[in-house]
């Protein structure tokens, strides 16, 4: 048994995972930063979620073989080398948690781990050449080539010169137009919803309003156009057989997938169009992947 931690840009999810890749107990919480120490808030959130997840199924920590953590940024020598989302650099998160739990803790890149989970248990088990896009707070990604997973930062490829400001320091990155954070913020603005509205609630508001709200329809079309531009760059550089989409995007499957597919069908690419599939493990790929590296 292992513990997988999916440290997202605005949300932490923790699962106790069996050797067969099944989540036995899961706990999650949003990260709301105010003025406190960010490292402390993240560490305290992870610890309380792990403790609750263990308590729920009555498992003592000494039965846990390893804690794996997916980090939205660069990992080097098992440390958070660079995480621009949190403005955290050179942080020994693994060492701090190892001291606390006396269990081995390993870090890796979140996009890589989610792709690894889909490779082992989900939508990419049979694929030769594929790209995994984790569309959530940002856009994490990994390229799968003949069984080898190559971490990548497709979310930071530029799709608009002098475009939206990105936390990586550049402008016009794919994720500043096509992440779920941006999508939800815009839907909240168009529909005049409360900032705290959850993904499930936002999806329901869209289903109820999409037929007779022009502004909503226009924004969803605009979102799909940006998403397709990013995907066209993937198709023309990597030529994948399959593009697998996971992350918070999965909550909006019925709203976004057919529109994306229709848009791709009308566009021209230098290569054959890939299959676009949804992550079979849904938003749990990050947790499961964190237990299989
Ligand atoms: Zn960027």
Boltz pocket constraint, residues with backbone or C-beta under 6 A from the ligand:
constraints:
  - pocket:
      binder: B
      contacts: [[A, 155], [A, 156], [A, 166], [A, 167], [A, 168], [A, 169], [A, 170], [A, 173]]
      max_distance: 6.0
